Structures are given as C-alpha cells and as structure tokens.
Amino acid sequence: MQSRALVVLLLVIPSAVAQNYAGNIFQRDAGGMIQRVRVHLEPATGTCGPTPRVTLSSHHGPFLEGTESNDCDFEFVNVPEGDYFVQVSGTDLTPADVNSNIHVSASGSADFDIRLKRTDTPQYGGLPANAFVSASDLAVPNRARKEFDKAAELIRRQELQEAIKKLNRAIHLYPQYAVAYNNLAVIYGQLGDRAHENEALQKAISVNPSFALGYVNLGRMEMKANNYPAAEPFLAKAAELNPADVNALVLLSYSEFMDKSFDAAIANSRKAHALEQPHAFAHRVAARAFEQEKRGADAIAELETFLKEEPSGPRAAAARQEIDVVKTALPN
C-alpha cells in the first residue's frame, strides 16, 4: 500500500512579490487556478525514506493538503498561480537551495523536480533549523509546539479565528515564540487587520531580533500599503541578517525603485543576481531603473538576462515587449 503524506502550505517562508506598475510591466503573482501540481523529490540517496512532509510557502497563498501519489511524488490540487518555496521536513533530507523556488502558472509546467541534499540538522515543529529559526525557537516546549501545529491545521481548513486562539495559546505557553507571532501576523494580514498584523510582527522581532522573516514581512506589509520608504529599512535589515535571502534583496530593490532610489535598486538587484539562487524578477527591476536613468543599452541587457532565466510565460512576453519599447523610445 502506498504511504500518504500530509502536504500543508505554511506561513513562515517568504516568497517574492511584485507590485503593479505603469503598463502592467510588473505583474502581481495571482490569477488563475492550476488543477494539479506535481512536486517530485530527487534525493541524493536515491530514496525519500520515511514519508516526509512537503511544504509550499507563499505569503499570500491558500493552505493546501495533498497526497504522495508515488514514491517521492507529491500532488497538489487547485493551486493558485504564483511563486512558492518548497520545503521538506520529517526526514534527514532538505531541498538544495538552487531548486527551492517554483513558479506555478497556466503557461508553464505543472511538474517540478526538487533536488534534495542530506542534512544532519534535526527538524523541529515542521520547520528546518535554518537561518530563520533561532536558538530560542529550538527550545520551544512541547506543549507550545503542539498548539502551534494545531493552529497550522486550522489554518489549512481556513478556520482562522480558531487558529488565532491556538497561536495565542502557544505564545502564552512560550512567550519567546517568534515564529508563532509571525504566523499570527500573517493571519491578521489576510483578515485585513493591519494594526494587529503590525503588532504581532513587532513582537516577533522584539523577542528575537535576529528573526529575518519578521523583518521581511514587516517590509511586505508596508509595500502592500504603498509605503515604500518605510519598507526599505525592514528589508535591508532582513538582507543584513540573511545575506543569502534572494527574496529580501528583490523586495528591497523593488521598494528602492518605487522610492526613486534607482542606483540603490540596481545595486541590490545585482546582489540578488549574484546569489546561488538567482531570481529573474531582479532583472526587471534593474531594467526599469536603468530606463529611468535613460540608460537604454543597460536596460536591454538586463531584460535579455531576464529572458535567459525565464524564457517563457507571461512575464517573458512582457519583457520582450519592453525591449521593443526601449529600443524605440530610449537612447542607447
């Protein structure tokens, strides 16, 4: 009999977002529903071993449950288009960073292969002990972690008010629970309660000043309100705490672009490109910044690099149109 796995979309990993801009050059990750998405794990050992938990993470995404259809194959149904980060827990394997991001769209593939590498780092509460989990998080009492896990299940069922109660219970049992504060904030964000969202995120970074994800989500919150100058310090702090976080750098560069700090936007876009886990959208940001500085040749070069990294899909089509516009409208 085939084993079955619980596949849950959690709240604790960031993903890149793109705000609308003139001419719809920048597209928000949203839109259609993909009926089936398959994630195939490729472990270096050749086998997945005990059934792992696979997580797709998106700041604005829904909460999904899936099944392991075959060995190392996980299926999701009715997945909204957008960017997701793949995580694997409950095993001694973890995704190799270079293949951890997937983009789900109607114009792209619905099948994704995720290369795994072995890790000797233990797993705690469904979250890997990575840069986003502090030493205090690793000391979470078992009772608090159980409340946190109950909240995750309630979130998956969209029982958000009950999830809030469980997260508050977890925080009562362990007041230093930064990840619980973070998830509480994301729920409030979904409910449109900005005041409580901000309060929970501020608490998350106060109990753990090194919690990079808290700063990323504070930056996202300000971006959602079109308050880009306020977003920049939070995103810069996240990038400082975790220099390998490409999403923090992309969000920072986009905020700087919207704040008309074009040189800074270009610099941080290039930092994002230099990471082992490149993000094609960084080139779109840099291209628009070069356009604002009337540097047409540089803008075209960035867009051409974008097309090498993302050659198909609606964003690629928009990039090709933008190249044509730049060639005719801007001096080289």
C-alpha positions in Angstrom: 0.0 0.0 0.0 1.3 3.4 -0.9 2.1 5.7 2.0 0.3 9.0 2.3 1.7 12.3 3.3 0.2 15.5 4.7 1.2 18.4 2.4 0.5 21.7 4.1 1.0 25.3 2.9 2.5 27.1 5.9 3.0 30.8 6.5 6.6 31.0 7.6 8.7 31.3 4.5 8.9 34.2 2.3 8.3 34.4 -1.3 8.9 37.3 -3.8 6.0 39.7 -4.6 5.8 42.1 -7.5 3.6 45.2 -7.3 1.7 46.6 -10.3 3.5 49.3 -12.2 2.6 51.5 -15.3 1.8 49.5 -18.4 1.5 46.3 -16.2 5.2 45.8 -16.6 5.3 44.4 -13.1 2.8 41.6 -12.5 1.4 40.6 -9.1 1.6 36.8 -8.5 -2.1 36.0 -8.6 -4.7 34.9 -11.1 -5.8 31.5 -12.3 -6.1 28.2 -10.6 -4.0 25.2 -11.7 -5.9 22.0 -11.2 -2.9 19.8 -10.5 0.7 20.4 -9.5 3.2 17.6 -9.0 6.3 18.0 -6.9 8.8 15.2 -7.4 11.7 14.9 -4.9 15.1 13.8 -6.1 17.1 12.8 -3.1 20.9 12.3 -3.5 20.5 8.9 -1.7 18.0 7.7 -4.3 15.2 7.2 -1.9 12.9 9.5 0.2 13.0 7.1 3.1 10.2 7.7 5.7 7.4 9.8 4.3 8.4 13.4 4.6 6.2 16.5 4.9 6.4 18.7 1.9 5.5 22.4 2.3 4.7 25.0 -0.3 5.1 28.5 1.2 3.6 31.8 -0.1 2.9 34.9 1.8 -0.5 35.4 0.1 -1.3 31.8 -0.7 -4.0 29.4 0.4 -3.5 26.3 2.6 -3.5 23.0 0.8 -3.4 19.3 1.6 -2.1 16.8 -0.8 -1.1 13.2 -1.1 2.0 11.2 -2.0 0.8 9.6 -5.2 4.0 7.6 -5.8 7.4 7.3 -4.1 8.8 10.8 -3.8 5.9 12.3 -5.8 3.5 14.8 -4.1 0.4 16.2 -5.7 -1.5 19.4 -5.0 -4.9 20.2 -6.4 -6.4 23.7 -7.2 -3.2 25.7 -6.8 -3.4 29.4 -7.4 -0.8 30.8 -9.8 2.2 32.4 -8.1 5.6 31.9 -6.6 6.2 29.2 -3.9 9.1 28.0 -1.8 9.4 24.2 -1.4 10.4 22.8 1.9 10.8 19.2 3.1 10.8 18.1 6.7 10.3 15.0 8.7 13.4 13.4 7.1 17.1 14.0 7.0 16.9 15.5 3.6 16.3 19.1 2.7 15.9 20.9 -0.7 19.1 22.1 -2.3 18.8 25.9 -2.3 19.2 26.4 -6.0 16.0 24.5 -6.8 13.8 25.5 -3.9 11.6 28.1 -5.7 8.8 27.2 -8.2 6.6 29.4 -10.2 3.1 28.0 -10.9 1.3 29.4 -13.9 -1.1 28.4 -16.6 1.6 28.9 -19.3 4.3 26.9 -17.5 4.8 23.3 -16.5 2.8 21.8 -13.6 5.5 19.3 -12.8 8.5 20.3 -10.7 11.6 18.3 -9.7 13.2 19.3 -6.4 16.8 18.1 -5.9 17.4 17.1 -2.3 20.6 17.1 -0.2 21.3 15.4 3.1 21.4 17.4 6.3 22.5 16.4 9.7 20.4 19.2 11.2 17.4 18.0 13.1 13.9 19.1 12.3 11.7 20.9 14.8 7.9 21.5 14.7 7.7 21.1 10.9 10.4 23.8 10.3 14.0 23.2 9.4 16.6 24.6 11.9 17.9 27.1 9.3 18.7 30.8 9.5 15.1 31.7 10.2 15.0 29.6 13.4 16.8 31.0 16.4 18.3 29.0 19.3 15.3 30.1 21.5 12.9 28.6 18.9 14.7 25.3 19.2 13.9 25.3 22.9 10.1 25.6 22.3 8.3 23.5 24.9 6.4 20.5 23.5 3.0 21.8 24.7 3.6 25.1 22.9 4.7 23.3 19.7 1.5 21.2 19.8 -0.6 24.3 19.9 1.4 25.7 17.0 0.8 22.6 15.0 -2.9 22.6 15.8 -3.0 26.2 14.5 -1.4 25.1 11.3 -4.1 22.5 10.7 -6.8 25.1 11.5 -5.2 27.5 9.0 -5.3 24.8 6.4 -9.0 24.5 6.9 -9.4 28.3 6.8 -10.6 28.3 10.4 -8.6 31.4 11.1 -10.3 32.7 14.3 -9.7 29.3 15.9 -6.1 29.3 14.6 -5.6 32.7 16.3 -6.7 31.2 19.6 -4.2 28.3 19.2 -1.3 30.6 18.3 -2.1 32.8 21.3 -2.2 29.7 23.5 1.2 28.7 22.1 2.6 32.2 22.8 1.1 32.1 26.4 3.0 28.8 27.0 6.2 30.2 25.4 6.3 34.0 25.2 9.5 33.9 23.1 7.8 32.0 20.2 8.8 34.4 17.3 7.5 32.0 14.6 4.1 31.9 16.3 3.9 35.7 16.4 4.9 35.7 12.7 2.1 33.2 11.7 -0.4 35.2 13.8 0.6 38.3 11.9 0.1 36.7 8.5 -3.4 35.6 9.6 -4.2 39.2 10.6 -2.9 40.3 7.3 -5.2 38.0 5.5 -8.1 39.3 7.6 -7.2 42.9 6.7 -6.3 43.8 10.3 -3.2 45.8 9.8 -2.9 47.1 13.3 -2.8 43.6 14.8 -0.5 42.4 12.0 2.0 45.1 12.8 1.7 44.4 16.5 2.4 40.7 16.1 5.4 41.3 13.7 6.9 43.9 16.0 6.6 41.4 18.9 8.3 38.7 16.8 11.4 40.8 16.2 11.4 42.1 19.8 11.6 38.6 21.2 14.1 37.5 18.5 15.9 40.5 17.0 17.6 38.1 14.6 14.4 36.7 13.1 14.9 37.8 9.5 11.5 36.7 8.3 9.8 39.1 10.7 11.6 42.0 9.0 10.7 40.7 5.6 7.0 40.5 6.5 7.1 44.0 8.0 8.6 45.2 4.7 5.8 43.4 2.8 3.2 45.0 5.0 4.5 48.4 4.2 4.8 47.6 0.5 1.1 46.5 0.5 0.3 50.0 1.8 2.5 51.5 -0.9 4.7 52.9 1.8 8.0 52.0 0.2 10.3 54.3 2.2 9.0 52.6 5.4 9.6 49.1 3.9 13.2 49.7 3.0 14.8 49.6 6.5 13.0 46.4 7.3 14.0 44.7 4.1 17.6 46.0 4.5 17.7 44.5 8.0 16.4 41.2 6.7 19.1 41.1 4.0 21.8 42.0 6.6 20.6 39.2 8.9 20.4 36.7 6.0 22.6 37.8 3.0 21.6 34.7 1.1 17.9 35.5 1.1 17.3 36.5 -2.5 13.7 37.4 -1.9 14.6 40.0 0.7 17.0 41.6 -1.8 14.5 41.6 -4.6 11.8 43.2 -2.4 14.3 45.7 -1.2 15.4 46.6 -4.8 11.8 47.0 -5.8 11.0 49.2 -2.9 14.0 51.4 -3.7 12.9 51.6 -7.3 9.4 52.7 -6.3 11.1 55.3 -4.0 13.1 56.5 -7.0 16.4 55.4 -5.5 17.4 54.0 -8.8 21.1 53.4 -8.2 20.4 51.5 -5.0 17.7 49.4 -6.8 20.2 48.5 -9.4 22.9 47.6 -6.9 20.6 45.3 -4.9 19.2 43.7 -8.0 22.8 42.8 -8.9 23.4 41.4 -5.4 20.3 39.2 -5.9 21.6 38.0 -9.3 25.0 37.1 -7.8 23.5 34.7 -5.3 23.4 30.9 -6.0 19.6 31.1 -6.1 19.0 33.8 -8.7 15.7 35.5 -9.1 14.8 36.6 -12.7 12.5 39.4 -11.5 15.5 41.2 -10.2 16.4 42.0 -13.8 13.0 43.5 -14.5 13.6 45.9 -11.6 17.1 46.8 -12.7 15.9 47.3 -16.3 13.2 49.8 -15.2 15.7 51.7 -13.0 18.1 51.9 -16.0 15.2 53.2 -18.1 14.5 55.9 -15.6 18.2 56.9 -15.8 18.0 56.9 -19.7 20.5 54.1 -19.9 18.8 52.1 -22.7 21.6 49.7 -23.5 21.9 48.6 -19.9 18.1 48.2 -19.6 18.1 46.0 -22.6 21.0 43.9 -21.3 19.0 43.3 -18.0 15.9 42.3 -19.9 17.9 39.9 -22.1 19.3 38.3 -19.0 15.8 38.0 -17.6 14.8 36.1 -20.7 17.7 33.7 -20.3 16.5 32.9 -16.8 12.7 32.9 -17.6 12.3 32.4 -21.4 8.6 31.6 -21.4 5.4 32.7 -19.8 3.5 36.0 -19.5 6.4 37.8 -17.8 8.7 36.8 -20.6 6.3 38.1 -23.2 6.1 41.4 -21.3 9.9 41.6 -21.2 10.1 41.2 -25.0 7.6 43.9 -25.5 9.6 46.1 -23.1 12.8 45.5 -25.1 11.0 46.8 -28.2 9.8 49.9 -26.4 13.2 50.6 -25.0 14.8 50.3 -28.4 12.5 52.8 -29.9 12.0 55.2 -27.0 15.3 55.5 -25.2 18.8 56.5 -26.4 21.4 53.8 -26.4 
